[in-house]
Amino acid sequence: MEFSEFAHKLGQSILKAMYDGLYKVCEKLFDGMFAILDGRIAESSQMLQQTPEAWNSAAYNTVKSIAENAFVPMAGVFIACILVWELVHLLQQSNQMGSQIFEKLIVLLFSSAICVYLCSHSFDIVMYFFELGANVTGEIAHTSWSESFDRGLDLLNFLPKEPVEYDAEMIFELMGDMILLFIGNIAILICSAIMYVRVVMWFLEFLIYVSAASIPNATWMNREWSQVGMNYTRKMLAVAFEGPFMLLLFAIYGGVLSGVDLGDFKQAIVMIIGCGFALICMMFKVGNITSSIFNAH
């Protein structure tokens, strides 16, 4: 009887040591998974609130120099071609005994001067669009964003730290949970990397569009070609507002995680990872959403 009690206590001590060791590994993996996610979301949210110049001043200055030295002269060629086109139309109207030719010529020259001014300042004008989106991003960050991203999730909510009785089945289940957490860490690491890439792509997309802003702005003086400038304006508004919508996705993701069911460990981990990949997919659809809102294509 005494030997059986001794063997039972010895077995429980061995199982407890194994359980405690596995539990510490699970605890580090669980905390590490959220540390990676929290860090990347916090970093991405800070990037979304920056201007292109603050994000990367070297890239910003390079694009600005190219826009002013390469695309603005090209826009001048477009303006000259459109001006000649409009003058030909005026001559045709004068040959057909059209009235108020002089007044139309004054209007044409005045609109050409305005178009030249817009083209020469097109880079700064489009940057105002970005600042408009940045103001909305700041309001979202101040009203519904928390950098701590506290979800109130704890491993104790899923796995007991000190069970009353230890057995081999419990050890094997904890090993399975440890493997699941390890896979979850890899999945969250992939999600965080893709999230960073998406934010960087947004800045690069905006800088590429803004570099050629003078060319579509050169089309405003012609009725047929003005649709180019109108669509470009709508497109730049759509791109500028991608930042606020991506930040809104982070806030929604935090709300979804706060409602995670604390009863089932495996279901909770799968939900956290699944929602993370859903967040990434939606971040790549933000461009389509904003384009639909501003009717840009």
URNOR-V84977 format. One record per residue. RES is the residue in three letters. PHI is phi in radians with two decimals (none if undefined). BURIAL is b if it has 16 or more other ideal C-beta (glycine too) atoms within 10 Angstrom, else e. D_FIRST is the distance of its C-alpha to the first C-alpha in Angstrom with 2 decimals. Layout:
res=RES phi=PHI burial=BURIAL d_first=D_FIRST
res=RES phi=PHI burial=BURIAL d_first=D_FIRST
//
This chain:
res=MET phi=none burial=e d_first=0.00
res=GLU phi=-1.15 burial=e d_first=3.78
res=PHE phi=-1.16 burial=e d_first=5.39
res=SER phi=-1.16 burial=e d_first=5.21
res=GLU phi=-1.15 burial=e d_first=6.35
res=PHE phi=-1.12 burial=e d_first=8.65
res=ALA phi=-1.11 burial=e d_first=9.92
res=HIS phi=-1.13 burial=e d_first=10.63
res=LYS phi=-1.16 burial=e d_first=12.46
res=LEU phi=-1.12 burial=e d_first=14.20
res=GLY phi=-1.10 burial=e d_first=15.32
res=GLN phi=-1.12 burial=e d_first=16.54
res=SER phi=-1.16 burial=e d_first=18.40
res=ILE phi=-1.14 burial=e d_first=20.07
res=LEU phi=-1.11 burial=b d_first=21.03
res=LYS phi=-1.13 burial=e d_first=22.30
res=ALA phi=-1.11 burial=e d_first=24.41
res=MET phi=-1.15 burial=b d_first=25.84
res=TYR phi=-1.13 burial=b d_first=26.51
res=ASP phi=-1.09 burial=e d_first=28.18
res=GLY phi=-1.13 burial=e d_first=30.33
res=LEU phi=-1.15 burial=b d_first=31.43
res=TYR phi=-1.16 burial=b d_first=32.09
res=LYS phi=-1.12 burial=e d_first=34.36
res=VAL phi=-1.12 burial=b d_first=36.26
res=CYS phi=-1.08 burial=b d_first=36.68
res=GLU phi=-1.15 burial=b d_first=37.83
res=LYS phi=-1.18 burial=e d_first=40.42
res=LEU phi=-1.15 burial=b d_first=41.63
res=PHE phi=-1.14 burial=b d_first=41.93
res=ASP phi=-1.17 burial=e d_first=43.85
res=GLY phi=-1.15 burial=b d_first=45.89
res=MET phi=-1.08 burial=b d_first=46.96
res=PHE phi=-1.34 burial=b d_first=48.51
res=ALA phi=-1.13 burial=e d_first=49.89
res=ILE phi=-1.11 burial=b d_first=51.85
res=LEU phi=-1.14 burial=b d_first=53.05
res=ASP phi=-1.09 burial=b d_first=53.96
res=GLY phi=-1.11 burial=e d_first=55.76
res=ARG phi=-1.22 burial=b d_first=57.80
res=ILE phi=-1.16 burial=b d_first=58.74
res=ALA phi=-1.11 burial=b d_first=59.74
res=GLU phi=-1.16 burial=e d_first=61.79
res=SER phi=-1.15 burial=b d_first=63.40
res=SER phi=-1.14 burial=b d_first=64.29
res=GLN phi=-1.17 burial=e d_first=65.94
res=MET phi=-1.12 burial=b d_first=67.89
res=LEU phi=-1.14 burial=b d_first=69.07
res=GLN phi=-1.59 burial=b d_first=70.58
res=GLN phi=-1.61 burial=e d_first=72.56
res=THR phi=-1.51 burial=e d_first=76.09
res=PRO phi=-0.98 burial=b d_first=76.84
res=GLU phi=-1.18 burial=e d_first=78.48
res=ALA phi=-1.27 burial=e d_first=75.43
res=TRP phi=-1.15 burial=b d_first=73.11
res=ASN phi=-2.69 burial=b d_first=75.03
res=SER phi=-1.15 burial=e d_first=78.34
res=ALA phi=-1.15 burial=e d_first=79.31
res=ALA phi=-1.14 burial=e d_first=78.99
res=TYR phi=-1.09 burial=b d_first=80.75
res=ASN phi=-1.16 burial=e d_first=83.69
res=THR phi=-1.12 burial=e d_first=84.01
res=VAL phi=-1.14 burial=b d_first=84.19
res=LYS phi=-1.09 burial=b d_first=86.62
res=SER phi=-1.12 burial=e d_first=88.87
res=ILE phi=-1.13 burial=e d_first=88.88
res=ALA phi=-1.08 burial=b d_first=89.61
res=GLU phi=-1.39 burial=e d_first=92.56
res=ASN phi=-1.71 burial=e d_first=94.03
res=ALA phi=-1.94 burial=e d_first=93.42
res=PHE phi=-1.52 burial=b d_first=93.01
res=VAL phi=-1.11 burial=b d_first=95.47
res=PRO phi=-1.05 burial=e d_first=98.44
res=MET phi=-1.12 burial=e d_first=97.39
res=ALA phi=-1.11 burial=b d_first=97.36
res=GLY phi=-1.06 burial=b d_first=100.90
res=VAL phi=-1.13 burial=e d_first=101.96
res=PHE phi=-1.09 burial=b d_first=100.51
res=ILE phi=-1.09 burial=b d_first=102.39
res=ALA phi=-1.11 burial=e d_first=105.60
res=CYS phi=-1.12 burial=e d_first=105.26
res=ILE phi=-1.18 burial=b d_first=104.55
res=LEU phi=-1.09 burial=b d_first=107.47
res=VAL phi=-1.10 burial=e d_first=109.81
res=TRP phi=-1.03 burial=e d_first=108.53
res=GLU phi=-1.18 burial=b d_first=109.27
res=LEU phi=-1.14 burial=e d_first=112.72
res=VAL phi=-1.08 burial=e d_first=113.60
res=HIS phi=-1.10 burial=e d_first=112.76
res=LEU phi=-1.14 burial=e d_first=114.97
res=LEU phi=-1.14 burial=e d_first=117.83
res=GLN phi=-1.12 burial=e d_first=117.44
res=GLN phi=-1.16 burial=e d_first=117.61
res=SER phi=-1.18 burial=e d_first=120.71
res=ASN phi=-1.19 burial=e d_first=122.41
res=GLN phi=-1.64 burial=e d_first=121.72
res=MET phi=1.09 burial=e d_first=123.43
res=GLY phi=-1.24 burial=e d_first=120.18
res=SER phi=-1.71 burial=e d_first=120.48
res=GLN phi=1.03 burial=e d_first=118.79
res=ILE phi=-1.19 burial=e d_first=118.18
res=PHE phi=-1.11 burial=e d_first=118.57
res=GLU phi=-1.09 burial=e d_first=116.02
res=LYS phi=-1.16 burial=b d_first=113.53
res=LEU phi=-1.15 burial=e d_first=114.12
res=ILE phi=-1.10 burial=e d_first=113.35
res=VAL phi=-1.10 burial=e d_first=110.14
res=LEU phi=-1.11 burial=b d_first=109.18
res=LEU phi=-1.17 burial=e d_first=109.78
res=PHE phi=-1.15 burial=e d_first=107.92
res=SER phi=-1.16 burial=b d_first=104.90
res=SER phi=-1.13 burial=b d_first=105.03
res=ALA phi=-1.11 burial=e d_first=104.94
res=ILE phi=-1.10 burial=e d_first=101.93
res=CYS phi=-1.11 burial=b d_first=100.22
res=VAL phi=-1.08 burial=b d_first=100.89
res=TYR phi=-1.11 burial=e d_first=99.39
res=LEU phi=-1.09 burial=b d_first=96.27
res=CYS phi=-1.16 burial=b d_first=95.84
res=SER phi=-1.22 burial=b d_first=96.27
res=HIS phi=-2.01 burial=e d_first=93.64
res=SER phi=-1.12 burial=b d_first=91.42
res=PHE phi=-1.07 burial=b d_first=88.48
res=ASP phi=-1.18 burial=e d_first=88.37
res=ILE phi=-1.12 burial=b d_first=88.92
res=VAL phi=-1.18 burial=b d_first=85.95
res=MET phi=-1.12 burial=b d_first=83.79
res=TYR phi=-1.15 burial=e d_first=84.57
res=PHE phi=-1.07 burial=b d_first=82.87
res=PHE phi=-1.12 burial=b d_first=79.72
res=GLU phi=-1.12 burial=e d_first=79.98
res=LEU phi=-1.11 burial=e d_first=80.26
res=GLY phi=-1.15 burial=b d_first=76.97
res=ALA phi=-1.15 burial=b d_first=75.44
res=ASN phi=-1.11 burial=e d_first=76.36
res=VAL phi=-1.15 burial=b d_first=74.48
res=THR phi=-1.06 burial=b d_first=71.50
res=GLY phi=-1.11 burial=e d_first=71.52
res=GLU phi=-1.13 burial=e d_first=71.61
res=ILE phi=-1.11 burial=b d_first=68.61
res=ALA phi=-1.12 burial=b d_first=66.71
res=HIS phi=-1.37 burial=e d_first=67.53
res=THR phi=-1.70 burial=e d_first=66.76
res=SER phi=-2.39 burial=e d_first=63.74
res=TRP phi=-2.21 burial=b d_first=62.17
res=SER phi=-2.24 burial=e d_first=59.45
res=GLU phi=-1.16 burial=e d_first=58.88
res=SER phi=-1.21 burial=e d_first=55.28
res=PHE phi=0.90 burial=b d_first=54.59
res=ASP phi=-1.29 burial=e d_first=51.59
res=ARG phi=-1.78 burial=b d_first=49.80
res=GLY phi=1.24 burial=e d_first=46.89
res=LEU phi=-1.64 burial=b d_first=44.40
res=ASP phi=-2.42 burial=e d_first=41.06
res=LEU phi=-1.06 burial=b d_first=38.14
res=LEU phi=-1.11 burial=e d_first=35.92
res=ASN phi=-1.21 burial=e d_first=37.94
res=PHE phi=-1.93 burial=b d_first=36.62
res=LEU phi=-2.17 burial=b d_first=33.21
res=PRO phi=-1.23 burial=e d_first=30.49
res=LYS phi=-1.42 burial=e d_first=29.98
res=GLU phi=-2.33 burial=e d_first=26.48
res=PRO phi=-1.13 burial=e d_first=24.64
res=VAL phi=-1.20 burial=e d_first=21.78
res=GLU phi=-2.29 burial=e d_first=19.55
res=TYR phi=-1.81 burial=b d_first=20.31
res=ASP phi=-2.58 burial=e d_first=20.41
res=ALA phi=-1.13 burial=e d_first=22.52
res=GLU phi=-1.08 burial=e d_first=25.11
res=MET phi=-1.13 burial=b d_first=25.85
res=ILE phi=-1.14 burial=e d_first=26.49
res=PHE phi=-1.15 burial=e d_first=28.88
res=GLU phi=-1.12 burial=e d_first=30.65
res=LEU phi=-1.19 burial=b d_first=31.19
res=MET phi=-1.12 burial=e d_first=32.59
res=GLY phi=-1.10 burial=e d_first=34.94
res=ASP phi=-1.13 burial=b d_first=36.02
res=MET phi=-1.13 burial=b d_first=36.70
res=ILE phi=-1.12 burial=e d_first=38.92
res=LEU phi=-1.10 burial=b d_first=40.66
res=LEU phi=-1.16 burial=b d_first=41.38
res=PHE phi=-1.12 burial=e d_first=42.71
res=ILE phi=-1.11 burial=e d_first=45.05
res=GLY phi=-1.08 burial=b d_first=46.00
res=ASN phi=-1.11 burial=b d_first=46.99
res=ILE phi=-1.12 burial=e d_first=49.23
res=ALA phi=-1.11 burial=b d_first=50.77
res=ILE phi=-1.17 burial=b d_first=51.48
res=LEU phi=-1.10 burial=e d_first=52.93
res=ILE phi=-1.13 burial=e d_first=55.26
res=CYS phi=-1.05 burial=b d_first=56.23
res=SER phi=-1.17 burial=b d_first=57.02
res=ALA phi=-1.16 burial=e d_first=59.15
res=ILE phi=-1.13 burial=b d_first=61.09
res=MET phi=-1.07 burial=b d_first=61.53
res=TYR phi=-1.11 burial=e d_first=63.12
res=VAL phi=-1.08 burial=e d_first=65.34
res=ARG phi=-1.12 burial=b d_first=66.53
res=VAL phi=-1.15 burial=b d_first=67.61
res=VAL phi=-1.12 burial=e d_first=69.41
res=MET phi=-1.06 burial=e d_first=71.12
res=TRP phi=-1.13 burial=b d_first=72.37
res=PHE phi=-1.11 burial=b d_first=74.07
res=LEU phi=-1.13 burial=e d_first=75.54
res=GLU phi=-1.07 burial=e d_first=76.83
res=PHE phi=-1.11 burial=b d_first=78.51
res=LEU phi=-1.14 burial=b d_first=80.12
res=ILE phi=-1.15 burial=e d_first=81.46
res=TYR phi=-1.13 burial=b d_first=82.96
res=VAL phi=-1.25 burial=b d_first=84.47
res=SER phi=-1.11 burial=b d_first=86.05
res=ALA phi=-1.82 burial=b d_first=88.46
res=ALA phi=-1.10 burial=b d_first=89.08
res=SER phi=-1.20 burial=b d_first=92.79
res=ILE phi=-1.21 burial=b d_first=93.54
res=PRO phi=-1.14 burial=b d_first=92.54
res=ASN phi=-1.21 burial=b d_first=94.13
res=ALA phi=-1.31 burial=b d_first=97.37
res=THR phi=-1.67 burial=b d_first=97.64
res=TRP phi=-1.17 burial=b d_first=98.05
res=MET phi=-1.41 burial=b d_first=101.87
res=ASN phi=-2.03 burial=b d_first=102.14
res=ARG phi=-1.14 burial=e d_first=101.38
res=GLU phi=-1.24 burial=e d_first=100.08
res=TRP phi=-1.41 burial=b d_first=98.07
res=SER phi=-1.12 burial=e d_first=96.71
res=GLN phi=-1.09 burial=e d_first=93.88
res=VAL phi=-1.12 burial=b d_first=92.42
res=GLY phi=-1.14 burial=b d_first=92.30
res=MET phi=-1.13 burial=e d_first=91.00
res=ASN phi=-1.16 burial=b d_first=88.13
res=TYR phi=-1.11 burial=b d_first=87.30
res=THR phi=-1.08 burial=b d_first=87.15
res=ARG phi=-1.12 burial=b d_first=84.80
res=LYS phi=-1.13 burial=b d_first=82.64
res=MET phi=-1.19 burial=b d_first=82.39
res=LEU phi=-1.13 burial=b d_first=81.40
res=ALA phi=-1.12 burial=b d_first=78.69
res=VAL phi=-1.16 burial=b d_first=77.38
res=ALA phi=-1.11 burial=b d_first=77.55
res=PHE phi=-1.60 burial=b d_first=75.43
res=GLU phi=-1.18 burial=b d_first=72.65
res=GLY phi=-1.03 burial=b d_first=71.05
res=PRO phi=-1.02 burial=b d_first=70.67
res=PHE phi=-1.25 burial=b d_first=69.19
res=MET phi=-1.17 burial=b d_first=66.63
res=LEU phi=-1.15 burial=b d_first=65.62
res=LEU phi=-1.10 burial=b d_first=65.40
res=LEU phi=-1.09 burial=b d_first=63.00
res=PHE phi=-1.07 burial=b d_first=60.68
res=ALA phi=-1.12 burial=b d_first=60.74
res=ILE phi=-1.14 burial=e d_first=60.03
res=TYR phi=-1.07 burial=b d_first=57.13
res=GLY phi=-1.10 burial=b d_first=55.61
res=GLY phi=-1.15 burial=e d_first=56.03
res=VAL phi=-1.16 burial=e d_first=54.36
res=LEU phi=-1.18 burial=b d_first=51.31
res=SER phi=-1.18 burial=e d_first=51.02
res=GLY phi=-1.76 burial=e d_first=50.44
res=VAL phi=-1.15 burial=b d_first=47.58
res=ASP phi=-1.21 burial=e d_first=44.85
res=LEU phi=-1.50 burial=e d_first=41.76
res=GLY phi=-1.50 burial=e d_first=39.46
res=ASP phi=-2.02 burial=e d_first=39.35
res=PHE phi=-1.12 burial=b d_first=38.88
res=LYS phi=-1.10 burial=e d_first=40.40
res=GLN phi=-1.12 burial=e d_first=43.27
res=ALA phi=-1.15 burial=b d_first=44.04
res=ILE phi=-1.13 burial=b d_first=44.22
res=VAL phi=-1.09 burial=e d_first=46.39
res=MET phi=-1.16 burial=b d_first=48.61
res=ILE phi=-1.10 burial=b d_first=49.06
res=ILE phi=-1.19 burial=b d_first=50.01
res=GLY phi=-1.09 burial=e d_first=52.15
res=CYS phi=-1.16 burial=b d_first=54.01
res=GLY phi=-1.12 burial=b d_first=54.59
res=PHE phi=-1.20 burial=e d_first=56.30
res=ALA phi=-1.12 burial=e d_first=58.19
res=LEU phi=-1.06 burial=b d_first=59.42
res=ILE phi=-1.10 burial=b d_first=60.70
res=CYS phi=-1.06 burial=e d_first=62.47
res=MET phi=-1.20 burial=b d_first=64.12
res=MET phi=-1.10 burial=b d_first=65.27
res=PHE phi=-1.39 burial=e d_first=67.23
res=LYS phi=-1.69 burial=e d_first=68.73
res=VAL phi=-1.05 burial=b d_first=69.94
res=GLY phi=-1.05 burial=b d_first=73.21
res=ASN phi=-1.16 burial=e d_first=73.95
res=ILE phi=-1.14 burial=e d_first=73.17
res=THR phi=-1.19 burial=b d_first=75.51
res=SER phi=-1.13 burial=b d_first=78.17
res=SER phi=-1.19 burial=e d_first=78.09
res=ILE phi=-1.13 burial=e d_first=78.41
res=PHE phi=-1.67 burial=b d_first=81.45
res=ASN phi=0.96 burial=e d_first=82.83
res=ALA phi=-1.86 burial=b d_first=82.83
res=HIS phi=-2.56 burial=e d_first=82.72
//
